[in-house]
Amino acid sequence: MAICPESIEEFLHLVPNLLEDEGWQICHECPAGKLLKQSCPWGGHLVKLSCQNIPVSNLGERSPLFVRPEARNRMLPELNEERYEVVKQLGAGEALIMRNGDVYTRFFKLCNVFFSLKHKDDASLAFLFPTGNEIVHNVVRHNYVEIGDSVLFGRNHTRTYTGFAHARRQKEPGLVSISLTLTARTVANWVSVPFQSVITSARALMDWYVNRPGMEEMRRLDEQFYVVLTIHSWPRGRPFLPVLDTAEDIEDVTTIDAGRRQGLASWGRYHPRMVGSSSFALSEYLMLFLQKLGEHVDMYQSLEGKELQHYQCVVPQHEWQRVKDRFYTAYNLQKSAYRRANGGQAAPGMSEHAEPRFRTDRGLRLPQLYRPVLTPRAPALVVHNTFLELEEPEDLGTGDFERTRSRSASPRSFHNKLVLAI
């Protein structure tokens, strides 16, 4: 059995048809959208709610459909209906967040009715979907899987449910299609008509999510959230760092008089082992550089799930604006020390707002997703005239080929369960 995915890449790897309808069973279809299901590789079922023609107000040509956690965290308090708060930033577009589930209550209550029963004979409800405060692992990607798309991966900290949302622009400007895939223990085997209430509620939630107050400003903030930094022109070795303590294990310290007033007279060459790495990464170098200036700034070596070239990194724009003047003052001294140590006029330069360049020699690694399982012997193929017959192995049994027995819920049973969602 597969292990529950930890990332967008793992989810798509385990469910290759996640963004397609092929291979899914359509449980119900109505004007609001459709509900589909299929078995889940790590147990239970996957339920997909797919809605078309959702209008998005004032959607710019390059505006993201979903907003990164760090951009949402800077929304005005009076517009923060979810009481959304980043608890811990894990990377560009990835964070642990605290939110209040009240705005999702009606939809999640319906999910708890239809998708939370432990098995077909269990009349009790095990509430898997949250309706209150919770911590969620959120990941948002732009231009993924195609240019203009947005995806959102969410998982609560107890791992009782996992969700994957995908938004894509339609041909008509201002309209998008959104699908939301959730893990579920089971799918209620009742008459299909009540599923319409789940689809209608999901569509209303999707509409609110992309059009809620403040979204236009949040999208604009998200577009400009990160600055791409690039280091270049370092033909004579890696750049230098301030040496603040003579006890630091740095060879060949270079001293420049120009830095004495700022306490930055001594400089030494940076080595990746100073941060526990084996190769140069700009994000690690700059964070250590700023740390020696007394500043803590998070910088990232990946963007939109892709690893940047070693000579680039990204930094939140508001953080960069806070420290850039102090950084450049010190960095110009670094260039002086570099020239004195190496001779000549060449020294590593720094530029902003370049186009991100991604590594093509490797992608983000996927961990071992599957546990070893025994592979049954392939059945023998026997040909008789124009017919094909399969020899049935003795140890195969009926298993998944057994027809599912359906049963309808009594009016009273159905009413008792549905009333919880109203």
C-alpha positions as CSV (number, residue, x, y, z in Angstrom):
1,M,0.0,0.0,0.0
2,A,1.2,3.5,-0.8
3,I,2.1,6.0,1.9
4,C,0.0,9.1,2.3
5,P,1.6,11.9,0.1
6,E,3.5,14.7,1.7
7,S,3.6,17.0,-1.3
8,I,2.0,18.0,-4.6
9,E,4.5,16.0,-6.5
10,E,3.8,12.8,-4.5
11,F,0.1,13.3,-4.8
12,L,0.3,13.5,-8.6
13,H,2.7,10.6,-8.7
14,L,0.4,8.4,-6.8
15,V,-2.7,9.5,-8.7
16,P,-1.6,10.1,-12.3
17,N,-5.2,10.7,-13.4
18,L,-5.9,13.3,-10.7
19,L,-6.6,16.1,-13.1
20,E,-8.6,14.0,-15.6
21,D,-12.0,12.3,-15.5
22,E,-10.7,9.1,-17.1
23,G,-10.6,6.3,-14.6
24,W,-13.1,8.0,-12.2
25,Q,-16.6,6.9,-11.6
26,I,-19.2,9.7,-11.9
27,C,-21.5,9.5,-8.9
28,H,-23.7,12.4,-9.8
29,E,-23.7,15.3,-12.3
30,C,-25.9,18.4,-12.2
31,P,-25.7,22.0,-13.4
32,A,-23.5,23.0,-10.5
33,G,-20.9,20.4,-11.3
34,K,-20.1,16.7,-10.8
35,L,-19.0,14.4,-8.1
36,L,-16.6,11.6,-9.0
37,K,-14.8,8.9,-7.0
38,Q,-12.1,6.2,-7.3
39,S,-10.1,4.1,-4.9
40,C,-7.3,5.8,-3.0
41,P,-3.8,4.3,-3.3
42,W,-3.2,4.8,0.5
43,G,-6.6,3.5,1.6
44,G,-10.2,4.5,1.4
45,H,-11.5,6.6,-1.5
46,L,-10.8,9.8,-3.4
47,V,-13.7,12.0,-4.0
48,K,-13.5,14.8,-6.6
49,L,-15.8,17.7,-6.9
50,S,-15.5,19.4,-10.3
51,C,-17.1,22.7,-11.3
52,Q,-16.9,24.7,-14.5
53,N,-17.6,28.3,-15.5
54,I,-16.9,29.9,-12.1
55,P,-16.6,33.7,-12.7
56,V,-13.6,35.5,-11.1
57,S,-13.8,39.3,-10.6
58,N,-11.1,41.5,-12.0
59,L,-8.7,38.6,-12.8
60,G,-5.6,40.0,-14.5
61,E,-3.8,38.2,-17.3
62,R,-1.0,37.0,-15.0
63,S,-2.8,37.0,-11.7
64,P,-2.6,33.8,-9.7
65,L,-5.9,31.9,-9.1
66,F,-4.9,30.8,-5.7
67,V,-2.8,32.9,-3.3
68,R,0.3,31.7,-1.4
69,P,0.0,31.4,2.4
70,E,2.6,34.2,3.0
71,A,0.7,36.6,0.8
72,R,-2.6,35.8,2.5
73,N,-1.0,36.3,5.9
74,R,-0.6,40.0,5.1
75,M,-4.2,40.7,4.3
76,L,-6.1,43.3,6.3
77,P,-7.5,42.0,9.6
78,E,-11.0,43.1,8.8
79,L,-11.0,41.0,5.7
80,N,-9.6,37.9,7.3
81,E,-12.8,35.8,7.7
82,E,-10.8,32.6,8.4
83,R,-8.6,34.2,11.0
84,Y,-5.8,32.9,8.8
85,E,-2.4,33.0,10.3
86,V,1.0,31.5,9.2
87,V,2.4,29.5,12.1
88,K,5.6,28.5,10.4
89,Q,6.9,29.3,6.9
90,L,8.4,26.2,5.3
91,G,9.4,27.6,1.9
92,A,8.2,29.7,-0.9
93,G,4.4,29.0,-1.1
94,E,4.5,26.4,1.7
95,A,3.6,26.9,5.3
96,L,1.9,25.5,8.4
97,I,-1.1,27.7,9.0
98,M,-3.8,28.2,11.6
99,R,-7.3,28.9,10.3
100,N,-10.9,28.8,11.6
101,G,-13.0,26.4,9.7
102,D,-16.3,28.2,10.4
103,V,-16.5,29.5,6.8
104,Y,-16.2,25.9,5.6
105,T,-18.7,24.5,8.1
106,R,-21.7,23.8,5.8
107,F,-19.5,22.0,3.2
108,F,-17.5,20.0,5.7
109,K,-20.6,18.9,7.6
110,L,-22.0,17.5,4.3
111,C,-18.7,15.8,3.8
112,N,-18.9,14.3,7.2
113,V,-22.3,12.9,6.4
114,F,-21.5,11.4,3.0
115,F,-17.8,10.5,3.3
116,S,-16.9,9.8,7.0
117,L,-18.7,6.4,7.8
118,K,-16.1,3.8,8.7
119,H,-17.9,1.0,6.7
120,K,-21.2,0.3,5.2
121,D,-22.7,-1.2,8.4
122,D,-21.6,1.5,10.7
123,A,-24.4,3.8,11.6
124,S,-22.2,6.2,13.7
125,L,-20.3,9.2,12.2
126,A,-16.6,9.6,12.6
127,F,-16.0,13.3,11.8
128,L,-12.9,13.5,9.6
129,F,-13.5,17.0,8.2
130,P,-12.9,20.0,10.5
131,T,-15.4,22.6,11.4
132,G,-13.4,24.7,13.9
133,N,-9.8,25.9,14.5
134,E,-7.1,23.7,13.1
135,I,-3.5,23.7,11.9
136,V,-3.1,22.8,8.2
137,H,-0.1,22.2,6.0
138,N,-0.7,24.4,2.9
139,V,1.3,24.4,-0.3
140,V,0.3,26.6,-3.3
141,R,1.9,26.5,-6.7
142,H,1.4,28.9,-9.7
143,N,1.7,27.9,-13.4
144,Y,1.5,24.3,-12.4
145,V,0.7,21.9,-14.0
146,E,0.3,24.2,-17.0
147,I,0.9,28.0,-17.5
148,G,-1.9,29.9,-15.8
149,D,-2.9,27.0,-13.5
150,S,-2.8,27.1,-9.7
151,V,-2.8,24.1,-7.3
152,L,-3.3,23.9,-3.6
153,F,-2.3,21.0,-1.4
154,G,-3.7,20.8,2.1
155,R,-3.4,18.3,5.0
156,N,-4.4,18.7,8.6
157,H,-1.7,17.9,11.2
158,T,-3.5,14.7,12.3
159,R,-3.5,13.5,8.7
160,T,-7.2,12.5,9.0
161,Y,-7.8,14.2,5.6
162,T,-5.9,15.4,2.6
163,G,-7.1,17.8,-0.1
164,F,-5.9,18.8,-3.5
165,A,-7.5,21.8,-5.4
166,H,-6.7,22.6,-9.0
167,A,-7.8,25.8,-10.9
168,R,-7.5,26.4,-14.6
169,R,-8.5,29.4,-16.7
170,Q,-11.1,28.6,-19.4
171,K,-11.1,30.1,-22.9
172,E,-13.6,32.8,-22.0
173,P,-11.9,35.5,-20.0
174,G,-12.8,35.7,-16.3
175,L,-14.1,32.1,-16.1
176,V,-12.2,29.3,-14.4
177,S,-12.8,25.6,-13.7
178,I,-11.9,24.3,-10.2
179,S,-11.7,20.7,-8.9
180,L,-11.3,19.7,-5.3
181,T,-10.2,16.2,-4.4
182,L,-10.6,14.9,-0.9
183,T,-9.6,11.6,0.8
184,A,-12.6,9.8,2.3
185,R,-13.1,6.6,4.2
186,T,-16.1,5.6,2.2
187,V,-18.7,7.1,-0.1
188,A,-22.3,6.7,1.1
189,N,-24.1,4.1,-1.0
190,W,-27.4,5.9,-1.0
191,V,-29.6,7.3,-3.8
192,S,-27.6,9.8,-5.8
193,V,-29.9,12.8,-5.5
194,P,-28.5,14.0,-2.1
195,F,-25.0,14.3,-3.7
196,Q,-26.3,17.4,-5.4
197,S,-26.3,19.3,-2.1
198,V,-22.6,18.5,-1.7
199,I,-21.8,19.7,-5.3
200,T,-23.8,22.9,-4.8
201,S,-22.1,23.6,-1.5
202,A,-18.7,22.9,-3.0
203,R,-19.4,25.3,-5.9
204,A,-20.5,28.1,-3.5
205,L,-17.3,27.5,-1.5
206,M,-15.1,27.7,-4.6
207,D,-16.9,30.9,-5.7
208,W,-16.3,32.5,-2.3
209,Y,-12.7,31.3,-2.2
210,V,-11.6,33.0,-5.4
211,N,-13.9,36.1,-5.0
212,R,-13.9,36.8,-1.3
213,P,-13.2,40.4,-0.1
214,G,-9.7,41.6,-0.6
215,M,-8.8,38.9,-3.2
216,E,-7.8,41.4,-5.9
217,E,-5.3,43.1,-3.6
218,M,-4.0,39.7,-2.4
219,R,-3.4,38.5,-6.0
220,R,-1.5,41.7,-6.7
221,L,0.6,41.2,-3.6
222,D,1.3,37.6,-4.5
223,E,2.5,38.5,-8.0
224,Q,5.1,40.8,-6.5
225,F,5.9,38.9,-3.3
226,Y,9.3,37.6,-4.1
227,V,12.5,39.3,-5.4
228,V,14.9,37.1,-7.4
229,L,18.5,37.8,-6.5
230,T,21.4,36.8,-8.7
231,I,25.2,36.7,-8.0
232,H,27.6,36.9,-10.9
233,S,31.2,37.6,-11.9
234,W,33.2,35.6,-9.5
235,P,36.0,34.1,-11.6
236,R,38.5,34.0,-8.7
237,G,36.6,31.9,-6.2
238,R,33.6,32.2,-3.9
239,P,32.6,35.5,-2.3
240,F,33.7,36.7,1.1
241,L,32.0,37.0,4.5
242,P,32.7,39.4,7.4
243,V,35.0,37.9,10.1
244,L,33.7,39.3,13.4
245,D,35.6,37.0,15.7
246,T,39.3,36.2,15.5
247,A,38.4,32.7,16.8
248,E,36.4,31.9,13.7
249,D,37.9,29.0,11.6
250,I,38.6,31.0,8.5
251,E,41.8,30.9,6.6
252,D,43.5,33.8,4.9
253,V,41.7,36.7,6.5
254,T,41.9,39.9,4.5
255,T,41.8,43.3,6.2
256,I,40.5,46.6,4.6
257,D,40.7,50.0,6.3
258,A,37.4,51.1,4.6
259,G,35.4,48.8,6.8
260,R,36.8,49.8,10.2
261,R,34.1,52.4,11.0
262,Q,31.4,49.8,10.5
263,G,33.3,47.0,12.3
264,L,33.7,45.2,9.0
265,A,37.5,45.4,8.5
266,S,38.2,41.7,8.4
267,W,36.9,39.4,5.6
268,G,37.4,35.7,4.7
269,R,36.3,33.4,1.9
270,Y,32.9,31.7,2.3
271,H,32.8,27.9,2.2
272,P,29.6,25.8,2.0
273,R,30.7,23.7,5.0
274,M,30.1,26.7,7.2
275,V,26.4,26.0,6.8
276,G,26.8,22.2,6.6
277,S,26.5,22.0,2.8
278,S,28.8,20.5,0.2
279,S,28.1,23.0,-2.6
280,F,27.4,26.7,-3.0
281,A,23.8,27.9,-2.8
282,L,23.1,31.7,-2.9
283,S,20.3,31.5,-0.3
284,E,22.7,29.9,2.3
285,Y,25.5,32.4,1.6
286,L,23.2,35.5,1.8
287,M,21.5,34.3,5.0
288,L,24.8,33.8,6.7
289,F,26.1,37.1,5.4
290,L,23.1,38.9,6.8
291,Q,23.3,37.0,10.1
292,K,26.7,38.4,10.6
293,L,25.2,41.8,10.2
294,G,22.6,41.0,12.9
295,E,19.8,40.4,10.5
296,H,17.6,37.3,10.1
297,V,16.0,37.0,6.7
298,D,14.6,33.7,5.2
299,M,15.7,33.1,1.6
300,Y,14.7,30.2,-0.5
301,Q,16.5,28.1,-3.1
302,S,13.3,26.9,-4.8
303,L,10.3,28.5,-6.4
304,E,7.0,27.0,-7.6
305,G,8.4,23.6,-6.6
306,K,11.5,23.9,-8.8
307,E,15.0,24.3,-7.6
308,L,16.8,27.5,-8.7
309,Q,20.3,27.5,-10.1
310,H,22.9,27.8,-7.3
311,Y,23.6,31.5,-8.2
312,Q,20.0,32.6,-7.7
313,C,17.6,32.6,-4.8
314,V,14.3,34.4,-3.8
315,V,13.5,36.6,-0.8
316,P,10.2,38.2,0.3
317,Q,10.2,41.7,-1.1
318,H,9.1,43.4,2.1
319,E,12.0,41.7,3.9
320,W,14.5,42.6,1.2
321,Q,13.4,46.3,1.4
322,R,14.0,46.2,5.1
323,V,17.7,45.1,4.9
324,K,18.9,45.9,1.3
325,D,20.5,49.3,2.1
326,R,22.5,47.8,5.0
327,F,23.3,44.7,2.9
328,Y,24.7,46.7,-0.1
329,T,26.8,48.9,2.2
330,A,28.5,45.8,3.6
331,Y,28.5,44.0,0.3
332,N,30.5,46.8,-1.4
333,L,33.1,46.3,1.3
334,Q,33.1,42.6,0.5
335,K,33.9,43.5,-3.1
336,S,36.9,45.6,-1.9
337,A,38.2,42.7,0.2
338,Y,37.7,40.3,-2.7
339,R,39.8,42.5,-5.0
340,R,42.5,43.0,-2.4
341,A,42.8,39.3,-1.8
342,N,42.7,38.2,-5.4
343,G,44.1,41.2,-7.3
344,G,42.5,42.9,-10.3
345,Q,39.1,44.6,-10.6
346,A,36.8,41.6,-10.8
347,A,34.5,41.0,-7.8
348,P,31.1,39.2,-7.4
349,G,28.2,41.4,-8.2
350,M,24.6,41.2,-7.1
351,S,21.5,42.0,-9.1
352,E,17.8,42.0,-8.5
353,H,14.6,41.2,-10.4
354,A,16.2,38.8,-12.9
355,E,14.1,36.0,-14.4
356,P,14.3,32.8,-12.3
357,R,16.5,30.1,-13.8
358,F,15.8,26.6,-12.7
359,R,18.0,23.5,-12.5
360,T,17.3,21.0,-15.3
361,D,19.7,18.3,-14.2
362,R,17.5,17.1,-11.4
363,G,14.0,17.5,-10.1
364,L,12.8,17.5,-6.5
365,R,13.3,14.1,-5.0
366,L,10.5,11.8,-4.3
367,P,10.8,9.5,-1.3
368,Q,10.0,5.8,-1.4
369,L,6.3,5.9,-1.9
370,Y,5.4,2.2,-1.9
371,R,5.9,-0.6,0.5
372,P,6.9,-3.9,-1.1
373,V,3.9,-6.1,-2.0
374,L,3.7,-9.6,-3.4
375,T,2.9,-9.7,-7.1
376,P,0.5,-12.4,-8.0
377,R,1.4,-14.8,-10.9
378,A,0.0,-13.5,-14.2
379,P,-2.9,-15.7,-15.4
380,A,-2.2,-18.0,-18.4
381,L,-3.7,-16.9,-21.7
382,V,-5.5,-19.6,-23.7
383,V,-6.7,-19.0,-27.3
384,H,-9.7,-20.8,-28.7
385,N,-10.6,-19.7,-32.2
386,T,-11.5,-16.0,-32.0
387,F,-12.1,-15.9,-28.2
388,L,-9.6,-15.2,-25.4
389,E,-10.0,-17.1,-22.1
390,L,-8.1,-16.4,-19.0
391,E,-7.1,-19.2,-16.6
392,E,-8.2,-18.2,-13.2
393,P,-5.5,-18.7,-10.5
394,E,-6.7,-20.7,-7.5
395,D,-5.3,-18.1,-5.0
396,L,-6.8,-15.1,-6.8
397,G,-10.4,-15.3,-5.4
398,T,-13.1,-12.9,-6.4
399,G,-11.7,-9.8,-4.5
400,D,-12.4,-6.6,-6.4
401,F,-14.4,-8.5,-9.0
402,E,-17.2,-9.2,-6.5
403,R,-20.2,-7.1,-7.3
404,T,-20.9,-4.5,-4.7
405,R,-24.2,-5.0,-2.9
406,S,-26.2,-1.7,-2.8
407,R,-28.8,-0.8,-0.3
408,S,-30.9,2.2,0.2
409,A,-31.2,4.1,3.4
410,S,-34.5,4.3,5.1
411,P,-36.1,7.8,5.1
412,R,-35.6,8.1,8.8
413,S,-31.9,7.0,8.6
414,F,-31.2,9.4,5.8
415,H,-33.0,12.3,7.6
416,N,-31.0,11.8,10.8
417,K,-27.7,11.9,8.9
418,L,-28.5,14.8,6.6
419,V,-29.9,17.0,9.3
420,L,-26.4,17.3,10.8
421,A,-25.3,19.2,7.7
422,I,-28.1,21.8,7.7
